[in-house]
Amino acid sequence: MSRHVAPRRRDLRTTRHARSRRRTSLVALVGTTVVTAAVLGTTALTAASYTDEAHLGLGTAGVGSAQPFDVVLLAADGTVHQAAPGTPLPLDLPDHDQLVPGRTVDATLRVANNHPDIASAVSATLAAEPVPGTPDITPFLRVTVLAEDGTVLLGSGADRPQDGARPGTPADLGTLAPRGAEPLPDAGAWLDAAPGSVTSLTIRVHLLDDPATEALNGAQAHLTARLDATSTEEDA
């Protein structure tokens, strides 16, 4: 649920190989929760005079933002993607078929603030669930999230993917600046926006080299990411 909050800003910023018979693959999807919010403005009333529209400057337009407050994903093909809550969108995980015990695969996730004027504090929760009909490998998955500059947003470090977070742990992505231009429609082409309004994340997925995975040959999992956004003020 989106809400307007007080000012807050934070800058965005190998192991042993398993035998081939222990091979598994990961089918990755990413879903978004597109959060909407009515960001209200206030007009201070003086002398209890509400009838003078001209004096108060309210007119008939009302208060609040006419633009939906949301964040969007930028696909590899340069298009913008929004989704209804719970609807998954594809995430390119190029080496998903190489995820065997003790190995790590990476994906890139680009997230942008789609509101022209309002900053957005964003978090992402990466979750995993087994593909029906296959063994459950999810207890052995670990996730690391890195900012563009290599800052660790989730997990224990870029070089320690085996110590990453369990799926379902939220990552604080910091604050995305306002887009500074008109919002982009779903499936529209990406157009450059104001600095700080978009970030590129590295999603690092590791499968633990645990003897218990011996019995999970052929396991698959869906990886999803829920994005939550809260409107916030930028520092002056």
C-alpha positions in Angstrom: 0.0 0.0 0.0 1.4 3.4 -1.0 1.5 6.4 1.3 3.2 9.8 1.4 5.7 9.9 4.1 8.2 12.3 5.7 11.4 13.2 3.8 13.8 10.3 3.5 16.5 9.6 1.0 19.2 7.1 0.6 21.5 7.0 -2.4 21.0 4.2 -4.8 24.0 2.5 -5.2 33.3 -20.1 -6.6 32.7 -22.7 -5.3 33.0 -26.5 -6.1 31.4 -27.7 -9.3 28.7 -30.4 -8.8 28.4 -33.6 -10.8 26.2 -33.3 -13.9 23.7 -35.7 -12.5 22.8 -33.1 -9.9 21.9 -30.6 -12.5 18.9 -28.3 -12.1 17.5 -25.3 -13.9 15.7 -22.2 -12.8 12.8 -20.7 -14.7 12.7 -17.0 -13.7 9.8 -14.6 -13.8 9.6 -11.2 -12.3 6.3 -9.7 -11.1 5.5 -6.2 -10.0 3.0 -4.8 -7.6 2.1 -1.5 -9.2 1.2 0.7 -6.3 -1.1 3.8 -6.7 -1.5 6.6 -4.4 -3.4 9.9 -4.1 -0.8 12.4 -3.0 -2.8 15.1 -1.4 -2.0 18.8 -1.1 -3.4 21.1 1.5 -4.5 24.8 1.5 -4.3 26.7 4.7 -7.6 28.4 5.5 -7.7 31.8 7.1 -10.6 33.4 9.0 -12.7 30.3 8.3 -13.5 31.6 4.9 -14.1 28.6 2.5 -16.6 30.2 0.2 -14.1 32.5 -1.6 -12.6 30.2 -4.3 -10.6 33.0 -5.8 -9.1 33.8 -2.5 -8.2 30.2 -1.7 -7.1 29.4 -5.2 -8.8 26.0 -5.2 -11.0 26.5 -8.3 -12.7 23.3 -9.6 -9.6 21.2 -10.4 -9.2 19.7 -7.0 -6.0 18.7 -5.2 -3.6 15.9 -5.7 -1.7 14.5 -8.6 -3.5 13.5 -11.8 -0.6 11.1 -12.7 -0.6 7.6 -11.3 2.1 7.0 -8.8 4.1 3.8 -9.8 7.4 2.3 -10.7 8.0 0.3 -13.9 10.4 -2.3 -15.2 12.6 -1.7 -18.2 12.9 -4.8 -20.4 16.0 -5.7 -22.4 14.3 -4.8 -25.6 13.9 -1.2 -24.4 10.2 -1.3 -23.5 8.4 -0.3 -20.3 6.5 -2.9 -18.4 3.8 -2.4 -15.8 1.7 -5.2 -14.3 -1.5 -5.7 -12.2 -0.7 -6.9 -8.7 0.5 -10.5 -8.7 1.0 -10.6 -12.5 4.5 -11.9 -13.4 6.7 -10.4 -16.1 9.6 -12.2 -17.8 13.1 -11.6 -16.4 16.1 -12.5 -18.6 18.2 -15.0 -16.7 20.6 -16.0 -19.5 22.3 -18.9 -17.8 19.4 -20.4 -15.9 20.2 -23.9 -17.2 23.7 -23.7 -15.6 22.4 -23.3 -12.1 23.7 -26.4 -10.5 24.7 -26.9 -6.8 27.5 -24.6 -5.9 27.0 -22.3 -8.9 25.6 -18.8 -9.3 23.7 -17.1 -12.1 23.0 -13.4 -12.6 20.2 -11.3 -14.0 19.8 -7.6 -14.6 16.7 -5.8 -13.4 16.1 -2.1 -14.3 13.6 -0.2 -12.3 12.4 3.3 -12.9 10.1 5.9 -11.2 7.3 6.7 -13.7 5.9 9.8 -11.9 7.0 13.2 -13.3 7.2 15.0 -10.0 7.2 12.7 -7.0 10.2 10.8 -5.6 9.8 7.1 -4.8 11.3 5.0 -2.0 11.4 1.5 -3.5 11.9 -2.0 -2.1 12.0 -5.4 -3.8 11.1 -8.7 -2.4 12.5 -11.7 -4.3 10.6 -14.9 -3.8 10.8 -18.4 -5.2 8.4 -21.3 -5.5 8.8 -24.7 -7.0 7.5 -25.5 -10.5 4.6 -28.0 -10.0 5.6 -31.5 -10.6 9.3 -30.9 -9.8 11.2 -31.3 -6.5 11.3 -28.3 -4.2 14.7 -26.7 -4.6 13.7 -23.3 -3.1 15.1 -23.9 0.5 18.6 -24.2 -1.1 18.4 -20.9 -3.1 20.2 -17.8 -1.9 19.7 -14.3 -3.4 22.1 -11.3 -3.5 21.1 -7.9 -4.9 23.7 -5.4 -6.0 23.3 -1.7 -6.9 24.9 -0.2 -10.1 28.0 0.7 -8.2 28.4 -2.7 -6.6 26.8 -1.7 -3.2 25.3 -4.8 -1.6 21.5 -4.1 -1.1 20.7 -7.7 -0.1 23.0 -10.5 1.0 26.5 -10.7 2.5 28.6 -9.6 -0.4 29.2 -9.9 -4.2 31.9 -12.6 -3.7 29.8 -14.6 -1.2 26.6 -15.6 -3.0 26.3 -18.7 -0.8 25.7 -16.4 2.1 22.9 -14.5 0.3 19.5 -14.0 1.7 16.7 -16.6 1.6 14.0 -15.9 -1.0 11.3 -13.7 0.4 13.7 -11.2 2.1 13.0 -7.6 1.1 15.8 -5.4 -0.3 15.8 -1.6 0.3 16.6 -0.1 -3.1 16.7 3.5 -1.8 15.0 6.5 -3.4 14.3 7.0 -7.1 14.1 10.7 -8.2 11.0 11.9 -10.1 11.0 11.0 -13.8 10.9 14.7 -14.7 8.8 14.0 -17.8 5.5 12.6 -18.8 4.8 9.0 -17.6 5.4 6.2 -20.1 2.7 3.8 -21.1 2.8 0.0 -20.6 4.7 -1.6 -23.5 5.9 1.8 -24.7 9.5 2.6 -25.7 11.8 3.8 -22.9 12.7 7.4 -23.1 15.6 8.9 -21.1 14.5 10.6 -17.8 16.0 12.7 -15.1 19.2 11.5 -13.4 18.5 9.3 -10.4 15.0 8.2 -11.6 16.2 4.8 -12.9 18.5 2.2 -11.5 20.0 -1.1 -12.7 20.2 -4.0 -10.3 22.2 -7.2 -10.4 20.2 -10.1 -9.1 22.5 -13.0 -8.1 20.9 -16.4 -7.5 23.0 -19.2 -5.9 22.1 -22.8 -5.4 23.8 -24.2 -2.3 26.2 -27.2 -2.7 24.3 -29.2 -0.1 24.2 -33.1 0.0 20.4 -32.8 0.3 20.2 -31.6 -3.3 21.3 -35.1 -4.5 17.7 -36.2 -4.3 16.4 -33.1 -6.1 17.6 -33.8 -9.6 15.4 -32.0 -12.2 14.1 -29.4 -9.8 12.9 -26.1 -11.1 11.7 -22.9 -9.5 9.9 -19.7 -10.4 11.7 -16.6 -9.2 9.5 -13.5 -8.7 10.1 -10.0 -7.5 7.5 -7.8 -5.9 8.3 -4.1 -6.1 6.8 -1.8 -3.4 7.0 2.0 -3.7 6.2 4.8 -1.2 6.0 8.4 -2.3 8.5 10.6 -0.5 10.1 14.0 -0.6 13.5 14.7 -2.1 16.1 16.7 -0.2 16.2 20.3 -1.2 
